[in-house]
Amino acid sequence: MTMALQITLVIAAILMTVFVLLHKGKGGGLSSLFGGGVQSNLSGSTLVEKNLDRITILMAVIWIICIVGLNLIQAYA
């Protein structure tokens, strides 16, 4: 059980990192520093961006559940 949670944790962390990096810059941050701010202000939120948000949130929830599960296993084992 511990090994499965550890593997799921690593996979969720990698996927969450990839999905966060795929997001468009909203302007005002580091993306606007390198010229990405103008482009992000011209385009609105698309269906792809909304689905990417949902998948990122799902990966974050899975990641948190794995961390809590591993801590509970460690505390009661």
C-alpha positions as a LaTeX table, in Angstrom:
\begin{tabular}{lrrr}
\hline
Residue & $x$ (\AA) & $y$ (\AA) & $z$ (\AA) \\
\hline
Met1 & 0.00 & 0.00 & 0.00 \\
Thr2 & 2.81 & 2.39 & 0.87 \\
Met3 & 4.63 & 1.69 & $-2.39$ \\
Ala4 & 1.48 & 2.32 & $-4.43$ \\
Leu5 & 0.89 & 5.65 & $-2.69$ \\
Gln6 & 4.52 & 6.66 & $-3.18$ \\
Ile7 & 4.38 & 5.87 & $-6.90$ \\
Thr8 & 1.07 & 7.72 & $-7.25$ \\
Leu9 & 2.56 & 10.68 & $-5.37$ \\
Val10 & 5.55 & 10.92 & $-7.71$ \\
Ile11 & 3.41 & 10.60 & $-10.85$ \\
Ala12 & 0.91 & 13.19 & $-9.57$ \\
Ala13 & 3.73 & 15.61 & $-8.70$ \\
Ile14 & 5.31 & 15.30 & $-12.15$ \\
Leu15 & 1.97 & 15.68 & $-13.96$ \\
Met16 & 0.98 & 18.63 & $-11.79$ \\
Thr17 & 4.27 & 20.36 & $-12.61$ \\
Val18 & 3.74 & 19.78 & $-16.32$ \\
Phe19 & 0.16 & 21.06 & $-16.21$ \\
Val20 & 1.13 & 24.18 & $-14.26$ \\
Leu21 & 3.83 & 24.94 & $-16.82$ \\
Leu22 & 1.32 & 24.53 & $-19.66$ \\
His23 & $-0.88$ & 27.34 & $-18.33$ \\
Lys24 & $-0.89$ & 30.67 & $-20.09$ \\
Gly25 & 0.55 & 33.62 & $-18.24$ \\
Lys26 & $-2.12$ & 35.99 & $-16.93$ \\
Gly27 & 0.13 & 39.05 & $-17.12$ \\
Gly28 & 1.85 & 40.97 & $-14.39$ \\
Gly29 & 4.13 & 38.10 & $-13.46$ \\
Leu30 & 7.28 & 36.60 & $-14.89$ \\
Ser31 & 5.53 & 35.84 & $-18.18$ \\
Ser32 & 5.04 & 39.56 & $-18.87$ \\
Leu33 & 8.70 & 40.17 & $-18.09$ \\
Phe34 & 9.67 & 38.15 & $-21.15$ \\
Gly35 & 7.02 & 39.59 & $-23.47$ \\
Gly36 & 4.20 & 37.14 & $-22.77$ \\
Gly37 & 1.96 & 39.73 & $-21.12$ \\
Val38 & 0.74 & 41.34 & $-24.34$ \\
Gln39 & $-0.27$ & 38.07 & $-25.90$ \\
Ser40 & $-2.09$ & 36.83 & $-22.81$ \\
Asn41 & $-4.12$ & 40.04 & $-22.54$ \\
Leu42 & $-5.35$ & 39.76 & $-26.12$ \\
Ser43 & $-6.75$ & 36.24 & $-25.83$ \\
Gly44 & $-9.55$ & 35.20 & $-23.49$ \\
Ser45 & $-10.05$ & 32.04 & $-21.50$ \\
Thr46 & $-10.65$ & 29.08 & $-23.77$ \\
Leu47 & $-12.15$ & 25.67 & $-23.21$ \\
Val48 & $-8.67$ & 24.15 & $-23.27$ \\
Glu49 & $-7.54$ & 26.50 & $-20.51$ \\
Lys50 & $-10.59$ & 25.65 & $-18.38$ \\
Asn51 & $-9.99$ & 21.91 & $-18.82$ \\
Leu52 & $-6.32$ & 22.42 & $-17.98$ \\
Asp53 & $-7.40$ & 24.18 & $-14.77$ \\
Arg54 & $-9.66$ & 21.25 & $-13.85$ \\
Ile55 & $-6.96$ & 18.66 & $-14.52$ \\
Thr56 & $-4.41$ & 20.67 & $-12.51$ \\
Ile57 & $-6.81$ & 20.88 & $-9.56$ \\
Leu58 & $-7.51$ & 17.14 & $-9.81$ \\
Met59 & $-3.77$ & 16.38 & $-9.76$ \\
Ala60 & $-3.34$ & 18.64 & $-6.73$ \\
Val61 & $-6.16$ & 16.84 & $-4.89$ \\
Ile62 & $-4.65$ & 13.43 & $-5.70$ \\
Trp63 & $-1.25$ & 14.70 & $-4.53$ \\
Ile64 & $-2.67$ & 15.94 & $-1.21$ \\
Ile65 & $-4.60$ & 12.68 & $-0.65$ \\
Cys66 & $-1.40$ & 10.68 & $-1.22$ \\
Ile67 & 0.53 & 12.83 & 1.26 \\
Val68 & $-2.17$ & 12.51 & 3.92 \\
Gly69 & $-2.45$ & 8.76 & 3.30 \\
Leu70 & 1.30 & 8.24 & 3.59 \\
Asn71 & 1.40 & 10.25 & 6.81 \\
Leu72 & $-1.46$ & 8.23 & 8.29 \\
Ile73 & 0.25 & 4.97 & 7.35 \\
Gln74 & 3.48 & 6.17 & 8.92 \\
Ala75 & 1.74 & 7.33 & 12.09 \\
Tyr76 & $-0.19$ & 4.09 & 12.70 \\
Ala77 & 2.37 & 1.56 & 11.43 \\
\hline
\end{tabular}
